[in-house]
Amino acid sequence: MVKLTVNQDDLTSYHIYYGDELGRPGTLLTFFHWPGIPKGHRGTSEATSTSFLIPDDSLDYWINRFKDKKIE
C-alpha cells in the first residue's frame, strides 16, 4: 500500500493506493473502500479483469508464488 486517503467524492469512504515501494507512475492501482456495498454485475462500465506486466526473468518466481498461495 502506497497511500491511504479519504475519497474526495464520498468523505465517508477511503481511497486506497497500491503500487511499487516508491509509488512511481504506471505502478499504481487504486480502490475505494465501501463496506457492505452490493456485489457488482458484469456489464457496461464494470471492470472484469486486471493485468500486470512483469519482467521475463521473474516468471518462475510468480508462478511459484501463486502455487504457494493456492491461486490458480
N, CA, C and O atoms as a Tripos MOL2 file, in Angstrom:
@<TRIPOS>MOLECULE
protein
  288   287    72     0     0
PROTEIN
NO_CHARGES

@<TRIPOS>ATOM
      1 N           0.8540   -1.1740    0.0000 N.3       1 MET1
      2 CA          0.0000    0.0000    0.0000 C.3       1 MET1
      3 C           0.8960    1.2320    0.0000 C.2       1 MET1
      4 O           1.8170    1.3520    0.8070 O.2       1 MET1
      5 N           0.6060    2.1380   -0.9190 N.am      2 VAL2
      6 CA          1.4150    3.3440   -1.0530 C.3       2 VAL2
      7 C           0.7820    4.5130   -0.2970 C.2       2 VAL2
      8 O           1.4840    5.3250    0.3060 O.2       2 VAL2
      9 N          -0.5590    4.5930   -0.3360 N.am      3 LYS3
     10 CA         -1.2190    5.7620    0.2320 C.3       3 LYS3
     11 C          -2.6490    5.4080    0.6290 C.2       3 LYS3
     12 O          -3.3090    4.6080   -0.0330 O.2       3 LYS3
     13 N          -3.1170    6.0130    1.7170 N.am      4 LEU4
     14 CA         -4.4990    5.8750    2.1640 C.3       4 LEU4
     15 C          -5.0340    7.2770    2.3820 C.2       4 LEU4
     16 O          -4.5110    8.0200    3.2120 O.2       4 LEU4
     17 N          -6.0750    7.6470    1.6400 N.am      5 THR5
     18 CA         -6.6750    8.9780    1.7820 C.3       5 THR5
     19 C          -8.1810    8.8260    1.9030 C.2       5 THR5
     20 O          -8.7310    7.7320    1.7760 O.2       5 THR5
     21 N          -8.8300    9.9500    2.1510 N.am      6 VAL6
     22 CA        -10.2890    9.9810    2.1500 C.3       6 VAL6
     23 C         -10.7370   10.1820    0.7070 C.2       6 VAL6
     24 O         -10.1370   10.9680   -0.0260 O.2       6 VAL6
     25 N         -11.7780    9.4810    0.3000 N.am      7 ASN7
     26 CA        -12.3620    9.6500   -1.0260 C.3       7 ASN7
     27 C         -12.9760   11.0470   -1.0890 C.2       7 ASN7
     28 O         -13.9110   11.3430   -0.3450 O.2       7 ASN7
     29 N         -12.4680   11.8960   -1.9560 N.am      8 GLN8
     30 CA        -12.9440   13.2850   -2.0250 C.3       8 GLN8
     31 C         -14.3850   13.4040   -2.5150 C.2       8 GLN8
     32 O         -15.0310   14.4250   -2.2730 O.2       8 GLN8
     33 N         -14.9040   12.3770   -3.2010 N.am      9 ASP9
     34 CA        -16.2930   12.3980   -3.6590 C.3       9 ASP9
     35 C         -17.2500   11.8110   -2.6270 C.2       9 ASP9
     36 O         -18.4620   12.0020   -2.7250 O.2       9 ASP9
     37 N         -16.7160   11.1030   -1.6450 N.am     10 ASP10
     38 CA        -17.5220   10.4820   -0.5900 C.3      10 ASP10
     39 C         -16.6680   10.4420    0.6680 C.2      10 ASP10
     40 O         -15.9130    9.4920    0.8750 O.2      10 ASP10
     41 N         -16.7820   11.4520    1.4980 N.am     11 LEU11
     42 CA        -15.9050   11.6060    2.6520 C.3      11 LEU11
     43 C         -16.0880   10.5180    3.7110 C.2      11 LEU11
     44 O         -15.3540   10.4920    4.6980 O.2      11 LEU11
     45 N         -17.0580    9.6220    3.5160 N.am     12 THR12
     46 CA        -17.2530    8.5250    4.4670 C.3      12 THR12
     47 C         -16.4720    7.2760    4.0680 C.2      12 THR12
     48 O         -16.5280    6.2660    4.7710 O.2      12 THR12
     49 N         -15.7380    7.3270    2.9440 N.am     13 SER13
     50 CA        -15.0020    6.1460    2.4870 C.3      13 SER13
     51 C         -13.5390    6.5010    2.2130 C.2      13 SER13
     52 O         -13.1750    7.6710    2.0900 O.2      13 SER13
     53 N         -12.7150    5.4600    2.1230 N.am     14 TYR14
     54 CA        -11.2910    5.6270    1.8510 C.3      14 TYR14
     55 C         -10.9750    5.4400    0.3730 C.2      14 TYR14
     56 O         -11.6940    4.7500   -0.3500 O.2      14 TYR14
     57 N          -9.8840    6.0690   -0.0600 N.am     15 HIS15
     58 CA         -9.2930    5.8500   -1.3750 C.3      15 HIS15
     59 C          -7.9250    5.2330   -1.0990 C.2      15 HIS15
     60 O          -7.0620    5.8830   -0.5100 O.2      15 HIS15
     61 N          -7.7210    3.9910   -1.5180 N.am     16 ILE16
     62 CA         -6.5210    3.2300   -1.1960 C.3      16 ILE16
     63 C          -5.6860    3.0450   -2.4630 C.2      16 ILE16
     64 O          -6.2010    2.6380   -3.5040 O.2      16 ILE16
     65 N          -4.4010    3.3460   -2.3610 N.am     17 TYR17
     66 CA         -3.4770    3.2490   -3.4850 C.3      17 TYR17
     67 C          -2.4690    2.1320   -3.2390 C.2      17 TYR17
     68 O          -1.8720    2.0570   -2.1660 O.2      17 TYR17
     69 N          -2.2790    1.2650   -4.2300 N.am     18 TYR18
     70 CA         -1.2490    0.2220   -4.1860 C.3      18 TYR18
     71 C          -0.3050    0.4460   -5.3570 C.2      18 TYR18
     72 O          -0.7410    0.8400   -6.4380 O.2      18 TYR18
     73 N           0.9760    0.2010   -5.1530 N.am     19 GLY19
     74 CA          1.9600    0.3590   -6.2150 C.3      19 GLY19
     75 C           3.3130   -0.1240   -5.7490 C.2      19 GLY19
     76 O           3.4230   -0.8180   -4.7380 O.2      19 GLY19
     77 N           4.3460    0.2480   -6.4920 N.am     20 ASP20
     78 CA          5.6780   -0.1490   -6.0560 C.3      20 ASP20
     79 C           6.0750    0.6620   -4.8260 C.2      20 ASP20
     80 O           5.3430    1.5570   -4.4040 O.2      20 ASP20
     81 N           7.2300    0.3490   -4.2560 N.am     21 GLU21
     82 CA          7.6300    0.9580   -2.9830 C.3      21 GLU21
     83 C           7.7870    2.4720   -3.0440 C.2      21 GLU21
     84 O           7.7690    3.1290   -2.0030 O.2      21 GLU21
     85 N           7.9410    3.0420   -4.2420 N.am     22 LEU22
     86 CA          8.0890    4.4890   -4.3870 C.3      22 LEU22
     87 C           6.8440    5.1570   -4.9720 C.2      22 LEU22
     88 O           6.8060    6.3810   -5.1000 O.2      22 LEU22
     89 N           5.8440    4.3810   -5.3210 N.am     23 GLY23
     90 CA          4.6390    4.9500   -5.9160 C.3      23 GLY23
     91 C           4.8850    5.5630   -7.2830 C.2      23 GLY23
     92 O           4.2690    6.5670   -7.6410 O.2      23 GLY23
     93 N           5.7840    4.9580   -8.0440 N.am     24 ARG24
     94 CA          6.1280    5.5030   -9.3630 C.3      24 ARG24
     95 C           4.9360    5.4480  -10.3150 C.2      24 ARG24
     96 O           4.1300    4.5190  -10.2550 O.2      24 ARG24
     97 N           4.8270    6.4510  -11.1990 N.am     25 PRO25
     98 CA          3.7620    6.4390  -12.2010 C.3      25 PRO25
     99 C           3.7860    5.1460  -13.0050 C.2      25 PRO25
    100 O           4.8540    4.6380  -13.3500 O.2      25 PRO25
    101 N           2.6170    4.6260  -13.2970 N.am     26 GLY26
    102 CA          2.4960    3.3890  -14.0490 C.3      26 GLY26
    103 C           2.4530    2.1520  -13.1750 C.2      26 GLY26
    104 O           2.2220    1.0510  -13.6740 O.2      26 GLY26
    105 N           2.6740    2.3140  -11.8640 N.am     27 THR27
    106 CA          2.6410    1.1640  -10.9670 C.3      27 THR27
    107 C           1.4220    1.1790  -10.0600 C.2      27 THR27
    108 O           1.2000    0.2180   -9.3230 O.2      27 THR27
    109 N           0.6290    2.2370  -10.0910 N.am     28 LEU28
    110 CA         -0.4620    2.3860   -9.1250 C.3      28 LEU28
    111 C          -1.7660    1.7440   -9.5790 C.2      28 LEU28
    112 O          -2.1350    1.7820  -10.7530 O.2      28 LEU28
    113 N          -2.4430    1.1600   -8.6130 N.am     29 LEU29
    114 CA         -3.7740    0.6040   -8.7860 C.3      29 LEU29
    115 C          -4.5620    1.0830   -7.5770 C.2      29 LEU29
    116 O          -4.1070    0.9060   -6.4470 O.2      29 LEU29
    117 N          -5.7290    1.6840   -7.7800 N.am     30 THR30
    118 CA         -6.4610    2.2560   -6.6610 C.3      30 THR30
    119 C          -7.8100    1.5960   -6.4650 C.2      30 THR30
    120 O          -8.4010    1.0430   -7.3930 O.2      30 THR30
    121 N          -8.2770    1.6720   -5.2300 N.am     31 PHE31
    122 CA         -9.5660    1.1000   -4.8470 C.3      31 PHE31
    123 C         -10.2880    2.0590   -3.9180 C.2      31 PHE31
    124 O          -9.6630    2.8660   -3.2310 O.2      31 PHE31
    125 N         -11.5990    1.9640   -3.9040 N.am     32 PHE32
    126 CA        -12.4130    2.6840   -2.9350 C.3      32 PHE32
    127 C         -12.9980    1.6710   -1.9650 C.2      32 PHE32
    128 O         -13.4320    0.5940   -2.3730 O.2      32 PHE32
    129 N         -13.0120    2.0100   -0.6900 N.am     33 HIS33
    130 CA        -13.4840    1.1050    0.3520 C.3      33 HIS33
    131 C         -14.9110    1.4780    0.7390 C.2      33 HIS33
    132 O         -15.1430    2.4990    1.3870 O.2      33 HIS33
    133 N         -15.8550    0.6460    0.3370 N.am     34 TRP34
    134 CA        -17.2620    0.8250    0.6900 C.3      34 TRP34
    135 C         -17.7670   -0.4700    1.3070 C.2      34 TRP34
    136 O         -18.2690   -1.3340    0.5870 O.2      34 TRP34
    137 N         -17.6460   -0.6270    2.6280 N.am     35 PRO35
    138 CA        -18.1230   -1.8580    3.2630 C.3      35 PRO35
    139 C         -19.6140   -2.0670    3.0200 C.2      35 PRO35
    140 O         -20.3960   -1.1170    3.0570 O.2      35 PRO35
    141 N         -20.0030   -3.3220    2.7700 N.am     36 GLY36
    142 CA        -21.4090   -3.6580    2.6210 C.3      36 GLY36
    143 C         -22.0280   -3.3030    1.2830 C.2      36 GLY36
    144 O         -23.2320   -3.4770    1.0980 O.2      36 GLY36
    145 N         -21.2250   -2.8050    0.3420 N.am     37 ILE37
    146 CA        -21.7850   -2.4470   -0.9670 C.3      37 ILE37
    147 C         -22.2130   -3.7270   -1.6950 C.2      37 ILE37
    148 O         -21.5320   -4.7470   -1.5930 O.2      37 ILE37
    149 N         -23.3230   -3.6870   -2.4230 N.am     38 PRO38
    150 CA        -23.7490   -4.8880   -3.1610 C.3      38 PRO38
    151 C         -22.7080   -5.3020   -4.1990 C.2      38 PRO38
    152 O         -22.0030   -4.4540   -4.7460 O.2      38 PRO38
    153 N         -22.6130   -6.5910   -4.4670 N.am     39 LYS39
    154 CA        -21.6900   -7.1100   -5.4690 C.3      39 LYS39
    155 C         -22.0610   -6.5560   -6.8360 C.2      39 LYS39
    156 O         -23.2400   -6.4620   -7.1740 O.2      39 LYS39
    157 N         -21.0550   -6.1910   -7.6190 N.am     40 GLY40
    158 CA        -21.2860   -5.6730   -8.9600 C.3      40 GLY40
    159 C         -21.6790   -6.7570   -9.9420 C.2      40 GLY40
    160 O         -21.5890   -7.9470   -9.6430 O.2      40 GLY40
    161 N         -22.1150   -6.3330  -11.1150 N.am     41 HIS41
    162 CA        -22.5050   -7.2490  -12.1820 C.3      41 HIS41
    163 C         -21.7110   -6.9080  -13.4300 C.2      41 HIS41
    164 O         -21.4950   -5.7340  -13.7300 O.2      41 HIS41
    165 N         -21.2780   -7.9220  -14.1540 N.am     42 ARG42
    166 CA        -20.5510   -7.6690  -15.3990 C.3      42 ARG42
    167 C         -21.4440   -6.9180  -16.3690 C.2      42 ARG42
    168 O         -22.6310   -7.2080  -16.5130 O.2      42 ARG42
    169 N         -20.8360   -5.9480  -17.0260 N.am     43 GLY43
    170 CA        -21.5910   -5.1640  -17.9990 C.3      43 GLY43
    171 C         -20.8880   -3.8440  -18.2630 C.2      43 GLY43
    172 O         -19.7020   -3.7020  -17.9670 O.2      43 GLY43
    173 N         -21.5940   -2.8980  -18.8070 N.am     44 THR44
    174 CA        -21.0470   -1.5960  -19.1430 C.3      44 THR44
    175 C         -20.4400   -0.9360  -17.9090 C.2      44 THR44
    176 O         -21.0660   -0.8850  -16.8510 O.2      44 THR44
    177 N         -19.2290   -0.4360  -18.0520 N.am     45 SER45
    178 CA        -18.5050    0.3010  -17.0080 C.3      45 SER45
    179 C         -18.0540   -0.5670  -15.8390 C.2      45 SER45
    180 O         -17.6580   -0.0240  -14.8080 O.2      45 SER45
    181 N         -18.0970   -1.8800  -15.9540 N.am     46 GLU46
    182 CA        -17.6610   -2.7780  -14.8940 C.3      46 GLU46
    183 C         -16.3620   -3.4530  -15.3210 C.2      46 GLU46
    184 O         -16.3200   -4.1300  -16.3470 O.2      46 GLU46
    185 N         -15.3020   -3.2690  -14.5360 N.am     47 ALA47
    186 CA        -14.0280   -3.9430  -14.8240 C.3      47 ALA47
    187 C         -14.1820   -5.4260  -14.5230 C.2      47 ALA47
    188 O         -14.7200   -5.7920  -13.4780 O.2      47 ALA47
    189 N         -13.7190   -6.2780  -15.4230 N.am     48 THR48
    190 CA        -13.8450   -7.7220  -15.2150 C.3      48 THR48
    191 C         -12.4940   -8.4070  -15.0650 C.2      48 THR48
    192 O         -12.4430   -9.5810  -14.6980 O.2      48 THR48
    193 N         -11.3960   -7.7010  -15.3400 N.am     49 SER49
    194 CA        -10.0730   -8.2940  -15.1610 C.3      49 SER49
    195 C          -9.0290   -7.1870  -15.0470 C.2      49 SER49
    196 O          -9.2470   -6.0520  -15.4720 O.2      49 SER49
    197 N          -7.9080   -7.5440  -14.4700 N.am     50 THR50
    198 CA         -6.7640   -6.6470  -14.3410 C.3      50 THR50
    199 C          -5.5320   -7.4210  -14.7730 C.2      50 THR50
    200 O          -5.3870   -8.5980  -14.4400 O.2      50 THR50
    201 N          -4.6450   -6.7710  -15.5100 N.am     51 SER51
    202 CA         -3.4210   -7.4220  -15.9740 C.3      51 SER51
    203 C          -2.2130   -6.6550  -15.4690 C.2      51 SER51
    204 O          -2.2650   -5.4400  -15.2760 O.2      51 SER51
    205 N          -1.1260   -7.3840  -15.2580 N.am     52 PHE52
    206 CA          0.1180   -6.7790  -14.8060 C.3      52 PHE52
    207 C           1.2470   -7.1990  -15.7330 C.2      52 PHE52
    208 O           1.2520   -8.3200  -16.2420 O.2      52 PHE52
    209 N           2.1920   -6.3130  -15.9510 N.am     53 LEU53
    210 CA          3.3800   -6.5960  -16.7430 C.3      53 LEU53
    211 C           4.5090   -6.9520  -15.7850 C.2      53 LEU53
    212 O           4.7650   -6.2190  -14.8300 O.2      53 LEU53
    213 N           5.1820   -8.0640  -16.0300 N.am     54 ILE54
    214 CA          6.3000   -8.4780  -15.1850 C.3      54 ILE54
    215 C           7.5240   -8.7250  -16.0630 C.2      54 ILE54
    216 O           7.3830   -9.0680  -17.2370 O.2      54 ILE54
    217 N           8.7190   -8.5550  -15.5050 N.am     55 PRO55
    218 CA          9.9260   -8.8530  -16.2820 C.3      55 PRO55
    219 C           9.9720  -10.3390  -16.6440 C.2      55 PRO55
    220 O           9.5740  -11.1870  -15.8450 O.2      55 PRO55
    221 N          10.4550  -10.6510  -17.8400 N.am     56 ASP56
    222 CA         10.5400  -12.0480  -18.2980 C.3      56 ASP56
    223 C          11.2730  -12.9390  -17.3060 C.2      56 ASP56
    224 O          10.8800  -14.0860  -17.0930 O.2      56 ASP56
    225 N          12.3370  -12.4220  -16.6970 N.am     57 ASP57
    226 CA         13.1370  -13.2660  -15.8060 C.3      57 ASP57
    227 C          12.4970  -13.4840  -14.4320 C.2      57 ASP57
    228 O          13.0860  -14.1510  -13.5820 O.2      57 ASP57
    229 N          11.2910  -12.9260  -14.2010 N.am     58 SER58
    230 CA         10.6140  -13.1310  -12.9150 C.3      58 SER58
    231 C           9.4320  -14.0970  -13.0260 C.2      58 SER58
    232 O           8.7210  -14.3180  -12.0450 O.2      58 SER58
    233 N           9.2210  -14.6660  -14.1950 N.am     59 LEU59
    234 CA          8.0590  -15.5300  -14.4210 C.3      59 LEU59
    235 C           8.0460  -16.7370  -13.4780 C.2      59 LEU59
    236 O           7.0030  -17.0550  -12.9060 O.2      59 LEU59
    237 N           9.1760  -17.4060  -13.3110 N.am     60 ASP60
    238 CA          9.2240  -18.5620  -12.4080 C.3      60 ASP60
    239 C           8.8860  -18.1610  -10.9710 C.2      60 ASP60
    240 O           8.1830  -18.8890  -10.2690 O.2      60 ASP60
    241 N           9.3880  -17.0050  -10.5380 N.am     61 TYR61
    242 CA          9.0900  -16.5180   -9.1880 C.3      61 TYR61
    243 C           7.5800  -16.3920   -8.9950 C.2      61 TYR61
    244 O           7.0430  -16.8690   -7.9950 O.2      61 TYR61
    245 N           6.8840  -15.7470   -9.9530 N.am     62 TRP62
    246 CA          5.4500  -15.5130   -9.8050 C.3      62 TRP62
    247 C           4.6330  -16.7990   -9.9100 C.2      62 TRP62
    248 O           3.6460  -16.9660   -9.1940 O.2      62 TRP62
    249 N           5.0360  -17.6980  -10.7900 N.am     63 ILE63
    250 CA          4.3420  -18.9910  -10.8900 C.3      63 ILE63
    251 C           4.4320  -19.7260   -9.5550 C.2      63 ILE63
    252 O           3.4300  -20.2440   -9.0610 O.2      63 ILE63
    253 N           5.6190  -19.7720   -8.9760 N.am     64 ASN64
    254 CA          5.7960  -20.4560   -7.6880 C.3      64 ASN64
    255 C           5.0610  -19.7340   -6.5620 C.2      64 ASN64
    256 O           4.5030  -20.3830   -5.6780 O.2      64 ASN64
    257 N           5.0530  -18.4180   -6.5830 N.am     65 ARG65
    258 CA          4.3430  -17.6690   -5.5390 C.3      65 ARG65
    259 C           2.8380  -17.9620   -5.5940 C.2      65 ARG65
    260 O           2.2120  -18.1940   -4.5600 O.2      65 ARG65
    261 N           2.2660  -17.9500   -6.7910 N.am     66 PHE66
    262 CA          0.8390  -18.2500   -6.9280 C.3      66 PHE66
    263 C           0.5360  -19.6840   -6.4860 C.2      66 PHE66
    264 O          -0.4720  -19.9320   -5.8250 O.2      66 PHE66
    265 N           1.4020  -20.6160   -6.8480 N.am     67 LYS67
    266 CA          1.2150  -22.0080   -6.4100 C.3      67 LYS67
    267 C           1.2490  -22.1030   -4.8770 C.2      67 LYS67
    268 O           0.4110  -22.7740   -4.2740 O.2      67 LYS67
    269 N           2.2200  -21.4300   -4.2560 N.am     68 ASP68
    270 CA          2.3460  -21.4390   -2.8000 C.3      68 ASP68
    271 C           1.1060  -20.8540   -2.1130 C.2      68 ASP68
    272 O           0.7270  -21.2950   -1.0280 O.2      68 ASP68
    273 N           0.4840  -19.8660   -2.7440 N.am     69 LYS69
    274 CA         -0.7010  -19.2100   -2.1790 C.3      69 LYS69
    275 C          -2.0030  -19.8730   -2.6240 C.2      69 LYS69
    276 O          -3.0960  -19.4280   -2.2760 O.2      69 LYS69
    277 N          -1.8550  -20.9780   -3.4250 N.am     70 LYS70
    278 CA         -3.0110  -21.7220   -3.9550 C.3      70 LYS70
    279 C          -3.9280  -20.8420   -4.8150 C.2      70 LYS70
    280 O          -5.1540  -20.9060   -4.7200 O.2      70 LYS70
    281 N          -3.2910  -20.0210   -5.6560 N.am     71 ILE71
    282 CA         -4.0080  -19.1610   -6.6020 C.3      71 ILE71
    283 C          -3.8530  -19.7660   -7.9870 C.2      71 ILE71
    284 O          -2.7330  -19.9780   -8.4540 O.2      71 ILE71
    285 N          -4.9770  -20.0460   -8.6470 N.am     72 GLU72
    286 CA         -4.9200  -20.6360   -9.9880 C.3      72 GLU72
    287 C          -4.6570  -19.5930  -11.0380 C.2      72 GLU72
    288 O          -4.5780  -19.9160  -12.2230 O.2      72 GLU72
@<TRIPOS>BOND
     1     1     2 1
     2     2     3 1
     3     3     4 2
     4     3     5 am
     5     5     6 1
     6     6     7 1
     7     7     8 2
     8     7     9 am
     9     9    10 1
    10    10    11 1
    11    11    12 2
    12    11    13 am
    13    13    14 1
    14    14    15 1
    15    15    16 2
    16    15    17 am
    17    17    18 1
    18    18    19 1
    19    19    20 2
    20    19    21 am
    21    21    22 1
    22    22    23 1
    23    23    24 2
    24    23    25 am
    25    25    26 1
    26    26    27 1
    27    27    28 2
    28    27    29 am
    29    29    30 1
    30    30    31 1
    31    31    32 2
    32    31    33 am
    33    33    34 1
    34    34    35 1
    35    35    36 2
    36    35    37 am
    37    37    38 1
    38    38    39 1
    39    39    40 2
    40    39    41 am
    41    41    42 1
    42    42    43 1
    43    43    44 2
    44    43    45 am
    45    45    46 1
    46    46    47 1
    47    47    48 2
    48    47    49 am
    49    49    50 1
    50    50    51 1
    51    51    52 2
    52    51    53 am
    53    53    54 1
    54    54    55 1
    55    55    56 2
    56    55    57 am
    57    57    58 1
    58    58    59 1
    59    59    60 2
    60    59    61 am
    61    61    62 1
    62    62    63 1
    63    63    64 2
    64    63    65 am
    65    65    66 1
    66    66    67 1
    67    67    68 2
    68    67    69 am
    69    69    70 1
    70    70    71 1
    71    71    72 2
    72    71    73 am
    73    73    74 1
    74    74    75 1
    75    75    76 2
    76    75    77 am
    77    77    78 1
    78    78    79 1
    79    79    80 2
    80    79    81 am
    81    81    82 1
    82    82    83 1
    83    83    84 2
    84    83    85 am
    85    85    86 1
    86    86    87 1
    87    87    88 2
    88    87    89 am
    89    89    90 1
    90    90    91 1
    91    91    92 2
    92    91    93 am
    93    93    94 1
    94    94    95 1
    95    95    96 2
    96    95    97 am
    97    97    98 1
    98    98    99 1
    99    99   100 2
   100    99   101 am
   101   101   102 1
   102   102   103 1
   103   103   104 2
   104   103   105 am
   105   105   106 1
   106   106   107 1
   107   107   108 2
   108   107   109 am
   109   109   110 1
   110   110   111 1
   111   111   112 2
   112   111   113 am
   113   113   114 1
   114   114   115 1
   115   115   116 2
   116   115   117 am
   117   117   118 1
   118   118   119 1
   119   119   120 2
   120   119   121 am
   121   121   122 1
   122   122   123 1
   123   123   124 2
   124   123   125 am
   125   125   126 1
   126   126   127 1
   127   127   128 2
   128   127   129 am
   129   129   130 1
   130   130   131 1
   131   131   132 2
   132   131   133 am
   133   133   134 1
   134   134   135 1
   135   135   136 2
   136   135   137 am
   137   137   138 1
   138   138   139 1
   139   139   140 2
   140   139   141 am
   141   141   142 1
   142   142   143 1
   143   143   144 2
   144   143   145 am
   145   145   146 1
   146   146   147 1
   147   147   148 2
   148   147   149 am
   149   149   150 1
   150   150   151 1
   151   151   152 2
   152   151   153 am
   153   153   154 1
   154   154   155 1
   155   155   156 2
   156   155   157 am
   157   157   158 1
   158   158   159 1
   159   159   160 2
   160   159   161 am
   161   161   162 1
   162   162   163 1
   163   163   164 2
   164   163   165 am
   165   165   166 1
   166   166   167 1
   167   167   168 2
   168   167   169 am
   169   169   170 1
   170   170   171 1
   171   171   172 2
   172   171   173 am
   173   173   174 1
   174   174   175 1
   175   175   176 2
   176   175   177 am
   177   177   178 1
   178   178   179 1
   179   179   180 2
   180   179   181 am
   181   181   182 1
   182   182   183 1
   183   183   184 2
   184   183   185 am
   185   185   186 1
   186   186   187 1
   187   187   188 2
   188   187   189 am
   189   189   190 1
   190   190   191 1
   191   191   192 2
   192   191   193 am
   193   193   194 1
   194   194   195 1
   195   195   196 2
   196   195   197 am
   197   197   198 1
   198   198   199 1
   199   199   200 2
   200   199   201 am
   201   201   202 1
   202   202   203 1
   203   203   204 2
   204   203   205 am
   205   205   206 1
   206   206   207 1
   207   207   208 2
   208   207   209 am
   209   209   210 1
   210   210   211 1
   211   211   212 2
   212   211   213 am
   213   213   214 1
   214   214   215 1
   215   215   216 2
   216   215   217 am
   217   217   218 1
   218   218   219 1
   219   219   220 2
   220   219   221 am
   221   221   222 1
   222   222   223 1
   223   223   224 2
   224   223   225 am
   225   225   226 1
   226   226   227 1
   227   227   228 2
   228   227   229 am
   229   229   230 1
   230   230   231 1
   231   231   232 2
   232   231   233 am
   233   233   234 1
   234   234   235 1
   235   235   236 2
   236   235   237 am
   237   237   238 1
   238   238   239 1
   239   239   240 2
   240   239   241 am
   241   241   242 1
   242   242   243 1
   243   243   244 2
   244   243   245 am
   245   245   246 1
   246   246   247 1
   247   247   248 2
   248   247   249 am
   249   249   250 1
   250   250   251 1
   251   251   252 2
   252   251   253 am
   253   253   254 1
   254   254   255 1
   255   255   256 2
   256   255   257 am
   257   257   258 1
   258   258   259 1
   259   259   260 2
   260   259   261 am
   261   261   262 1
   262   262   263 1
   263   263   264 2
   264   263   265 am
   265   265   266 1
   266   266   267 1
   267   267   268 2
   268   267   269 am
   269   269   270 1
   270   270   271 1
   271   271   272 2
   272   271   273 am
   273   273   274 1
   274   274   275 1
   275   275   276 2
   276   275   277 am
   277   277   278 1
   278   278   279 1
   279   279   280 2
   280   279   281 am
   281   281   282 1
   282   282   283 1
   283   283   284 2
   284   283   285 am
   285   285   286 1
   286   286   287 1
   287   287   288 2
@<TRIPOS>SUBSTRUCTURE
     1 MET1         2 RESIDUE 1 A MET
     2 VAL2         6 RESIDUE 1 A VAL
     3 LYS3        10 RESIDUE 1 A LYS
     4 LEU4        14 RESIDUE 1 A LEU
     5 THR5        18 RESIDUE 1 A THR
     6 VAL6        22 RESIDUE 1 A VAL
     7 ASN7        26 RESIDUE 1 A ASN
     8 GLN8        30 RESIDUE 1 A GLN
     9 ASP9        34 RESIDUE 1 A ASP
    10 ASP10       38 RESIDUE 1 A ASP
    11 LEU11       42 RESIDUE 1 A LEU
    12 THR12       46 RESIDUE 1 A THR
    13 SER13       50 RESIDUE 1 A SER
    14 TYR14       54 RESIDUE 1 A TYR
    15 HIS15       58 RESIDUE 1 A HIS
    16 ILE16       62 RESIDUE 1 A ILE
    17 TYR17       66 RESIDUE 1 A TYR
    18 TYR18       70 RESIDUE 1 A TYR
    19 GLY19       74 RESIDUE 1 A GLY
    20 ASP20       78 RESIDUE 1 A ASP
    21 GLU21       82 RESIDUE 1 A GLU
    22 LEU22       86 RESIDUE 1 A LEU
    23 GLY23       90 RESIDUE 1 A GLY
    24 ARG24       94 RESIDUE 1 A ARG
    25 PRO25       98 RESIDUE 1 A PRO
    26 GLY26      102 RESIDUE 1 A GLY
    27 THR27      106 RESIDUE 1 A THR
    28 LEU28      110 RESIDUE 1 A LEU
    29 LEU29      114 RESIDUE 1 A LEU
    30 THR30      118 RESIDUE 1 A THR
    31 PHE31      122 RESIDUE 1 A PHE
    32 PHE32      126 RESIDUE 1 A PHE
    33 HIS33      130 RESIDUE 1 A HIS
    34 TRP34      134 RESIDUE 1 A TRP
    35 PRO35      138 RESIDUE 1 A PRO
    36 GLY36      142 RESIDUE 1 A GLY
    37 ILE37      146 RESIDUE 1 A ILE
    38 PRO38      150 RESIDUE 1 A PRO
    39 LYS39      154 RESIDUE 1 A LYS
    40 GLY40      158 RESIDUE 1 A GLY
    41 HIS41      162 RESIDUE 1 A HIS
    42 ARG42      166 RESIDUE 1 A ARG
    43 GLY43      170 RESIDUE 1 A GLY
    44 THR44      174 RESIDUE 1 A THR
    45 SER45      178 RESIDUE 1 A SER
    46 GLU46      182 RESIDUE 1 A GLU
    47 ALA47      186 RESIDUE 1 A ALA
    48 THR48      190 RESIDUE 1 A THR
    49 SER49      194 RESIDUE 1 A SER
    50 THR50      198 RESIDUE 1 A THR
    51 SER51      202 RESIDUE 1 A SER
    52 PHE52      206 RESIDUE 1 A PHE
    53 LEU53      210 RESIDUE 1 A LEU
    54 ILE54      214 RESIDUE 1 A ILE
    55 PRO55      218 RESIDUE 1 A PRO
    56 ASP56      222 RESIDUE 1 A ASP
    57 ASP57      226 RESIDUE 1 A ASP
    58 SER58      230 RESIDUE 1 A SER
    59 LEU59      234 RESIDUE 1 A LEU
    60 ASP60      238 RESIDUE 1 A ASP
    61 TYR61      242 RESIDUE 1 A TYR
    62 TRP62      246 RESIDUE 1 A TRP
    63 ILE63      250 RESIDUE 1 A ILE
    64 ASN64      254 RESIDUE 1 A ASN
    65 ARG65      258 RESIDUE 1 A ARG
    66 PHE66      262 RESIDUE 1 A PHE
    67 LYS67      266 RESIDUE 1 A LYS
    68 ASP68      270 RESIDUE 1 A ASP
    69 LYS69      274 RESIDUE 1 A LYS
    70 LYS70      278 RESIDUE 1 A LYS
    71 ILE71      282 RESIDUE 1 A ILE
    72 GLU72      286 RESIDUE 1 A GLU
